[in-house]
C-alpha cells in the first residue's frame, strides 16, 4: 500500500488530469449522470477536506496560526488585492450579468483544498497555508456578499439565499476540521486509530481525483452546450492567474516572508475556491443557471494553469534568494 501511495503522490498532476478527462468523458457520453453526480459533490468534497486537514499535525497548525505576518499577507492578498484585480478583469464580461456573477463568485473566493496540494508540489509552505484555511473560508463567507453588493448591486444580493453559505462553512470546514482533530487524537492513543489515519492520508490523491471527476461529470454537458458563451470568461480566468503571480510574489516580498511562504502566497492568490463555491452557485435563482458552468470552466482552466505554475513558481522564487529576502 505504501508503495502505491508514494507512486500516486509522485504522479499527482497526470492523475488529476486523467480524472478530469474521465469525468468529462462520462458526463458527455452519459448525460443522465449529471444530476446524481451533482448531489454527491458536497459529501465527496467534505471527505477531501477531511483528508486535507488530517495531513498536517494540529500542533503544527497551531504554531502556523500564530504566524501573523503570513496570515495578514494572505488575507490582504485575497481580500484587498484580489477584489481590485477581479473588478478590473470582470469588466470584460460586465455586459452579461449571469457571466459576471459566475466570474465574481469563483474569483472572489480563495481556495482551501487542492491549493494545499499544488503548494506542496511547488515547495511552498503548505502547513502554514493549511493553518490559514479555516480563516480564509470564514472570511470569504462573510465578505463575498459585500463584494457582490459592491460589484453587482443590492438587488442581486437581496435575491441570494445566504443559507447555503452557512451550510457550506459547517459541512466543508467545521465538520472536516473537527473530525480530523478527533481522528488525530484517537490515532495518538490507539493502533486502530493510527491505522484509520494512515488509510485516509493514503487516499488523499484518489479523493482529489474522485472530486474532480464528479464535479466535471456533473457539469460538462452544460459547458459543452454553452461553450460559445463561456469562451468569453476564459480570458478573464487566464489573465487573473497571470496577474496574481507578480501580485502574490510582490506581497510576499514586501512582508519579508521566506521563499516557501512567498510561494504559498502566490498559489493562494491565484487558486480559487471553485469546488467549494459550486454548491453556492447551484443555489442561485433559475435565471443564473449558466453561472455554475462558469465556475466549472474556471476549474478546467485553473488546473491546466497549475500544471505550469508548479514548475514556474519555483523558478521565479528560487531558494537561493532566502538570505537576500531576510537581510
N, C-alpha and C positions, 0 to 999 in steps of 0.2 A: 504493500500500500504506500509506504513512504517513497519508494522509487517512482510510483505513478504520480504522486503529489508533486515531487520535485520536477518531473518531466512537464507536468501541466504548468507549474509556475514559471519554468524557463520558456514556455511557448504560449504565454497568455495572449499576446496580441493576435497571432494567427488563429488561435482557438476562438477568440471573441469575434473576429471577422467571419470565421466559419459559422458561428452561431447566428450572426446577422444574415448570412446568405441562406442558412437553413430556415430561419424564421420567415424570411421574405418568400422563399420557395413555397413553404407550406401555406402562408397567407394568400399567395396568388393562385396556387393550384387548388386550394380547398377554402374558398371564401367563407364557408359556414363556420370555420374555426374561429373567426374574428371575435364573436361575442363571448364564447366561453373563455378564450384567451384573455379578453379584457377583464373578465370577472376574477381571474386568478392573479392579476397584476399586483394588487396590494399585498396579499399574503406571501407571494414569492419575493417581492421586494423587501417585505419585513424580515424574511429569513436571510436575505442577502445582507441587510443592515445588521442583523444579529451576529452573523459571522464576521462582519467588518469590525464591530465593536469588541468582539471576542478576541480579535487578533493581536491586541496590544494590552499588556497588563494594566489594570486600573491604577496601580501605584504610579506608573509612568504617566498615565493620563493626568493624574493629579499634579504631578510635577510640571508637565507641559502647560496645564491650565493656569499655572501661576506665572507663566511667561507672558507678561502683559505687553512687552514690546512686539512680540509676534502676533498676539491676539489683536492688539489695536491696529496693527498693519493690515491684517487680513480683513478686519471689519471695515477699515477705511477704504480699502481697495474694492470690496464687494458692495458696500452700501453708500459710498460717496463718489468714487471714481467711476465704477461700472454704470450707475444710473446716468451719469453725464454722457458716457460713450454710447450707451443704449439709446438715449434720447436722440442724439445726433444721427446715429445709423438708422434708427427706426423711421426717420423722415422718408426713407426710400419706399416704405410701404404705408405711410401715413394716410394715403388716399383711400385705403381699404381698411375699414375698422376691424374686420374679422382677422385679417392677416396681422394687423397692428397688435391686436390683443394677444394672439398666439405668440408673436415675437416678444412682446413685453413679458408675458408670463414666464417664458423659458429663460430669457436673457437676464432678467432681474433677480433670479434665484440661484445662488451658488450651490454647486454640487456637494453632497455629503456622502456619497457612496463610492463609485468607481474612481473618483478623483484620488482617493487614497491609494488605489492600485497603481495608477499611472504615475503618481508622485513617487511611489516606492521604486518603480522600474527606472525612473529617471534619476534616482539617487537623492530625492528630496526628503525633507523632514516629515515623513508620513505620520509619525506618532504625534507630533505637535499639531498637525492638521486634523488628525483624528480627535484630539482633545477639543479642538475648536468646533467640531461638527454639531454637537447639540446647540451650542450658542448660535452658530450660523443658521441652523434650522429655525430656532425660535425667532431670531431677528428677521428672517425673511418672511415668516408667517405674520409678524407684526407690521413690517414695513411695506410688503407687497401691496396691500390695499391703498396705502398712502400714495405710492408711486403710480398705481393705476388711476387713482383720482387725479393726480397731477398731470399725467400724460394723456389720459383718455377722457376723463370728466366724471363729475359726481353722478350723473345719470346712470352710467355703466356700473359704477361701484355699487350703487343702490340696488341694481338688479342681480348682483352676485351674492350667492349664499355662502356665508362665512363658515358654516358648519363643517364642510369638507376640510378647511384649513386646520381646524381644531382636531378633527378626526385623523388627518394625516400626521400631525405632530404626535398624537398619542400612540398611534399604531406603528408609525415608521421611525420614531425616535425614542419616546419614553419607554414603550414596551420592549423593543430590542435592547435598549441600553440597560434597563433593569434586569432583564433576563440574562444578558451577558455577564453582568456583575454577579448575579446569583450563581451562574454556572461556574465562574472562576472561583467563587467562594467554596462551592461544593468540590470542585476539582482539586483544590488545595488540601482537602481533608479526606477524600475517598478515591479509591482506584477507579471505580466505575465513573465517577465524575470526571476524572482526568481522561478516561477513555472517550467519554462523550465530547469533551472539549477537543481532543485530537481529531475525532471524526469530523466535527463541524468545521474546524480550521482546514482540514484536508479537503473539504467540499467547497471551499471558497471559490475556486475557479469554475467548477461546474455550476454553482449557484449563479455566478455572474453570467455564464453562457445561457443558462435557462432564462434568466431575467431578460436578457437582450433578445433572445429568440421569441419569447412570449409577447413582449411589447411590440416587436416588429410584426409578428404574425397577426396581432390584433388590429393593426392599423395600416399595413402595407397596401392592401387592396384599395383603400380610400386614397392613399397617397398616389397610387397609380392613376386613379380616375381623375384626380385633381392636379396632376403633375404640372400642367400648363400654368395654373395659378400659383402653385407652390414654388415654381422656379424663381419667382421674384424675391422670395425670402432667402434663398441660398446665398446670394452675395452678402446679405446682412450678416449671416452666421459666419461666413468665411472672414469677412472684414473684422468682425468682432474678435474672433480668435487671434487674428494677426495683430490687431491693435493692443490687445491685452498682454501680449508678451513684453513689449517695451514698457508698458504701464506698470505691470507687476514687477519687472526687474528693477525699474527706477524706484518704485515704492520701497522695495526691499533694501536697495542701496541707501536711500535716504534714512531708513530706520536703522542702518548699521547692522543688519542681520547677517548671519553667516550664510555660506553658499547653499547648504541643504534647505535652510529656511527660505531663502530667496526663490529657489526652485519651487518650493511648496506654494509660495505666494503667487507665482506665475500660473501654476496649474489651478489653484483655487480661483483666481480671477478669470481664467479662460474657460474653465469647465463649468457647465451649467447643470441645473437640477432637473433635467428632462424626465427622468424616470419617476421621481417623486412628484413632480408638478403635474404629470399626466392625469392622475385621478382628479385633481382640482379642475383642470381644463375640461375634462369629460362632464363635470357637474355644471358647466355653464349652460345658459338658456339655449334652446334649439337653434336659434339664429346664428350661433357661433360654432356650429358643428364642424367647420373647417379648422378651427383652432387646434384640436388635438393632432390633426395631420401636420400642422406647422411644427408642433412640438416633436413629433416623431422624425420629421425631416431634419430638425436640428440635431437629433440623436445620431442619425446616419452621417451627417456632415461632421459632427464633432468627433466621432470615433475614428473616422478617416484622418482627421486633423491630428488626433492623439498619436496615431502611428508615426507621424512626422515629429511631433513635439517630444516624444520620449527620447528621440535621438538629437533633436535640435537644441532643446533647452540645456542639456549638459554641456554642449559645445559653446553656447552663448554665456553660460555661467559655470566656467571650469573651476575645479577645486584650487588651482594654484593662486586664485585671487583672494583666498580666505584671509591671509595675513594683511594684504593691502586693505581689504574691506574693514578690518577691525583696527587698523592703525590710525 
